[in-house]
Amino acid sequence: MDGLWDRIAGKWQQFKGDVRAKWGDLTDDDLEQIQGNREKLAGKIRERYGMAKDDVDREIDEWEHAYREN
């Protein structure tokens, strides 16, 4: 896990709202299970949206990009 995901995991309560805004089909239970873990987030997005792994990875990369710039 890189430094960004360490920060996301450490401040997951704050990031959950941003994740929910981007991927609104994720449930509260999903968010509790994810706990700032990128792989778990990707798995839950694939499960809820029926997306291919590459598409999910691209969406997460784009979402990450906004935080890397800040």
C-alpha positions as CSV (number, residue, x, y, z in Angstrom):
1,M,0.0,0.0,0.0
2,D,1.4,3.4,-0.9
3,G,1.4,6.5,1.2
4,L,-1.9,7.8,-0.1
5,W,-3.7,4.6,0.8
6,D,-2.1,4.6,4.3
7,R,-3.6,8.1,4.7
8,I,-6.9,7.1,3.3
9,A,-7.1,4.1,5.7
10,G,-6.1,6.2,8.6
11,K,-8.8,8.8,7.9
12,W,-11.4,6.5,6.5
13,Q,-14.3,8.1,8.3
14,Q,-13.5,11.3,6.5
15,F,-13.0,9.7,3.1
16,K,-16.2,7.6,3.2
17,G,-18.3,10.5,2.2
18,D,-16.1,11.2,-0.9
19,V,-16.2,7.5,-1.8
20,R,-20.0,7.5,-1.4
21,A,-20.3,10.6,-3.6
22,K,-18.3,8.9,-6.4
23,W,-19.8,5.4,-6.0
24,G,-23.3,5.9,-4.6
25,D,-24.3,2.3,-4.9
26,L,-21.9,1.2,-2.2
27,T,-23.7,0.5,1.0
28,D,-22.8,1.5,4.6
29,D,-21.8,-2.1,5.2
30,D,-19.6,-2.1,2.1
31,L,-17.9,1.1,3.3
32,E,-17.3,-0.5,6.8
33,Q,-15.8,-3.6,5.2
34,I,-13.5,-1.5,2.9
35,Q,-11.9,0.5,5.7
36,G,-9.6,2.4,3.3
37,N,-8.3,-0.7,1.5
38,R,-7.9,-0.1,-2.2
39,E,-8.3,-3.8,-3.2
40,K,-11.5,-4.1,-1.1
41,L,-12.8,-0.9,-2.6
42,A,-12.2,-2.2,-6.1
43,G,-13.9,-5.5,-5.3
44,K,-17.0,-3.8,-3.9
45,I,-17.2,-1.5,-7.0
46,R,-16.9,-4.5,-9.3
47,E,-19.6,-6.3,-7.3
48,R,-22.1,-3.4,-7.1
49,Y,-21.6,-2.1,-10.6
50,G,-20.6,-5.2,-12.6
51,M,-17.6,-3.5,-14.0
52,A,-14.4,-5.1,-15.4
53,K,-11.3,-4.9,-13.2
54,D,-9.5,-2.6,-15.6
55,D,-12.4,-0.2,-15.7
56,V,-12.6,-0.1,-11.9
57,D,-8.9,0.4,-11.6
58,R,-9.1,3.3,-14.0
59,E,-11.9,4.9,-12.0
60,I,-10.0,4.5,-8.7
61,D,-6.9,5.9,-10.3
62,E,-8.8,9.0,-11.5
63,W,-10.3,9.4,-8.0
64,E,-6.9,9.0,-6.4
65,H,-5.4,11.6,-8.8
66,A,-7.5,14.4,-7.2
67,Y,-6.0,13.5,-3.7
68,R,-2.4,13.2,-5.0
69,E,-2.6,16.8,-6.3
70,N,-3.7,18.2,-2.9
